[in-house]
Amino acid sequence: MGGAFRFLVAGLAGVILGLVSWSESGPNLPLNGPDAVPVRVDSNGFHTDLVMDRAPLIARGGPLADLVADLGPGEAVRIGWGDARFYVDQSPITSRLPDGIRALFAPDNPSVVMLSPLVRLPPVRDTGRQVQLRLSPDAFEALAARIEASLDLPGGAPRLSATGTDGRTRFYASTETFWIGRMCNRWTAEVLGAAGLTVHPGRTVVAGAVLADARNAAALDTAGRGD
């Protein structure tokens, strides 16, 4: 019995270590250059979003560009992903705990892509929860294409799932599913990975892991330019 238990513990430790050390590297795309596009990763401590100027998204055309162009006034946009019910609901968290458990442990939960207009792309004010990246046009295109690939486009048209309480934020149906093994931060990591960053999907239960990967990419880029 003792040997079997030790074997089980060792196996579980190996799985955890494998998840923590698991890394994925996206395509070999430059992160900077003369026409680099600023993209920021923001965290509220639990959840991560991407923040960027709207003009480069609109210029590339396509379904995502149309949605971004149709948002309310503003030069920038905040983009996120999450469970189609829990993520959209803005009522006090204490009243939503049962739904949070459902989102984590029920299989195949529908999800949404959030688009929220901002007046402008503000400067980084909290380096602990914000990381600024500069992506080459190719890397930015790959990032935008990965975001667009999350949209459910029946007949080529996105499906509006909900509008935020501010009347400006919009949530569009996604083709992807949400559960504890694939939460909002995992989606952010996948989008960054598509742009060429090295990410650690097994760590994305916590937002800080996504910020750390973005921070490492920004530091490597700065070192490469000799700044």
C-alpha positions in Angstrom: 0.0 0.0 0.0 2.8 2.4 0.9 4.7 1.7 -2.3 1.6 2.3 -4.4 0.9 5.6 -2.6 4.4 6.8 -3.1 4.2 5.8 -6.8 0.9 7.8 -7.1 2.4 10.8 -5.4 5.5 10.7 -7.6 3.3 10.4 -10.7 1.2 13.4 -9.6 4.3 15.4 -8.9 5.6 14.6 -12.3 2.4 15.7 -14.0 2.4 19.0 -12.0 6.1 19.6 -12.9 5.4 18.9 -16.5 2.5 21.3 -16.6 4.5 24.1 -14.9 7.5 23.6 -17.2 5.4 23.1 -20.4 6.2 25.9 -22.9 5.1 26.7 -26.4 6.9 29.0 -28.8 5.0 30.7 -31.6 6.3 31.4 -35.1 9.6 33.1 -35.5 8.3 36.6 -35.9 10.1 39.8 -34.9 8.6 41.6 -32.0 9.7 45.1 -33.0 10.8 47.2 -35.9 10.3 50.6 -37.5 6.5 50.0 -37.9 5.9 48.2 -34.6 2.4 48.3 -33.2 2.0 48.7 -29.4 0.0 46.0 -27.6 -0.4 45.9 -23.9 -1.3 43.0 -21.6 -3.4 44.1 -18.6 -4.3 42.2 -15.5 -6.8 42.9 -12.7 -5.0 40.2 -10.6 -7.1 37.3 -11.8 -8.0 38.0 -15.5 -5.9 39.3 -18.4 -6.9 41.5 -21.4 -5.1 42.9 -24.4 -5.3 46.6 -25.1 -4.3 48.2 -28.4 -5.0 51.0 -30.8 -8.1 50.4 -33.0 -6.6 51.8 -36.3 -4.3 48.9 -37.1 -7.1 46.4 -36.4 -9.5 48.3 -38.7 -6.9 48.7 -41.4 -6.5 44.9 -41.8 -10.1 44.4 -42.7 -12.3 41.4 -42.0 -14.9 40.5 -39.3 -12.8 41.7 -36.4 -12.1 45.0 -38.1 -15.8 45.6 -38.7 -16.7 44.9 -35.1 -13.9 47.2 -33.8 -14.9 50.0 -36.2 -18.5 49.7 -35.0 -17.7 50.3 -31.4 -18.4 53.6 -29.7 -16.0 56.5 -29.8 -12.4 56.0 -28.9 -8.9 55.4 -30.4 -8.2 52.1 -28.5 -9.9 48.9 -27.6 -9.7 46.4 -24.8 -10.1 42.7 -25.9 -10.7 39.7 -23.7 -12.3 36.3 -23.6 -14.2 34.3 -21.1 -17.2 32.2 -20.1 -20.4 33.4 -21.8 -22.3 33.8 -18.5 -19.8 34.4 -15.7 -17.6 36.8 -17.7 -20.6 38.9 -18.9 -22.3 39.1 -15.5 -21.2 42.2 -13.6 -23.2 41.6 -10.4 -21.3 41.2 -7.1 -19.0 38.2 -7.1 -20.4 36.8 -3.9 -23.8 36.3 -5.6 -22.1 34.5 -8.6 -20.0 31.9 -6.8 -22.2 28.9 -7.9 -22.0 30.1 -11.5 -18.3 30.4 -11.1 -18.1 26.8 -10.0 -20.2 25.8 -13.0 -17.9 27.7 -15.4 -14.9 25.9 -14.0 -16.1 22.4 -13.7 -18.9 21.9 -16.2 -17.8 20.7 -19.6 -17.9 22.6 -22.9 -19.1 26.0 -21.5 -19.9 28.6 -24.3 -17.5 31.5 -24.4 -17.4 35.1 -25.7 -14.9 37.6 -27.0 -15.2 41.0 -25.4 -14.5 44.3 -27.2 -14.6 47.5 -25.2 -13.7 50.9 -26.6 -11.2 53.2 -24.9 -10.6 56.9 -25.5 -7.0 56.2 -26.2 -4.2 53.7 -25.4 -3.1 55.0 -22.0 0.5 54.7 -20.8 1.6 51.9 -18.4 0.8 53.0 -14.9 1.2 49.8 -13.0 4.2 47.7 -14.1 3.1 44.9 -11.8 -0.2 44.4 -13.7 0.6 45.9 -17.1 3.2 44.9 -19.7 3.8 46.9 -22.9 4.9 45.0 -26.1 5.8 46.3 -29.5 4.9 43.9 -32.3 6.2 44.0 -35.9 3.4 44.2 -38.5 3.7 40.4 -39.1 3.5 39.6 -35.4 0.5 42.0 -35.0 -1.2 40.4 -38.0 -0.8 36.9 -36.4 -2.1 38.2 -33.1 -5.1 39.8 -34.7 -5.8 36.7 -36.8 -5.8 34.5 -33.7 -8.3 36.8 -32.0 -10.5 36.8 -35.1 -10.3 33.0 -35.2 -12.1 32.9 -31.8 -15.2 34.5 -33.2 -18.1 32.4 -34.1 -19.0 33.4 -37.7 -22.1 31.5 -38.9 -22.6 32.6 -42.5 -19.6 34.9 -42.1 -21.3 37.3 -39.6 -20.4 37.5 -35.9 -23.1 36.8 -33.3 -23.6 39.5 -30.6 -24.2 37.7 -27.3 -24.5 40.6 -24.9 -23.9 44.3 -24.3 -22.1 45.4 -21.2 -23.9 47.5 -18.5 -21.9 50.6 -19.8 -23.8 50.3 -23.1 -20.4 50.3 -25.0 -18.8 47.0 -24.2 -19.9 44.1 -26.5 -19.6 40.4 -26.1 -19.5 38.2 -29.3 -20.0 34.4 -29.4 -16.8 32.4 -29.6 -16.2 29.0 -31.1 -14.1 28.0 -28.1 -15.2 26.5 -24.8 -14.3 27.5 -21.3 -13.4 25.3 -18.3 -10.8 25.0 -15.6 -8.3 23.5 -18.0 -8.7 26.4 -20.4 -9.5 29.7 -18.8 -9.3 33.4 -19.8 -5.5 33.6 -19.2 -4.9 30.5 -21.3 -6.6 32.3 -24.2 -4.5 35.4 -23.8 -1.4 33.2 -23.7 -2.5 31.5 -26.9 -3.0 34.8 -28.7 0.4 36.0 -27.6 1.9 32.7 -28.7 0.5 33.2 -32.1 2.4 36.5 -32.3 5.7 34.7 -31.7 6.0 34.9 -27.9 7.1 31.9 -25.8 4.3 31.1 -23.3 3.7 28.6 -20.6 0.1 27.3 -20.9 0.3 25.1 -17.8 0.8 28.1 -15.6 -2.0 30.3 -16.9 -4.4 29.5 -14.1 -2.9 32.6 -12.6 -2.7 35.9 -14.5 0.8 36.6 -13.3 2.1 33.8 -15.5 0.9 35.5 -18.6 2.4 38.8 -17.5 5.7 37.1 -16.8 5.9 35.6 -20.3 5.0 39.0 -21.8 7.6 40.7 -19.6 10.3 38.2 -20.6 9.5 38.8 -24.3 9.7 42.6 -23.8 13.0 42.3 -22.0 14.5 40.1 -24.7 13.4 42.5 -27.3 14.9 45.4 -25.5 18.2 43.5 -25.0 18.3 42.7 -28.7 18.0 46.3 -29.6 20.7 47.3 -27.1 18.4 49.7 -25.1 
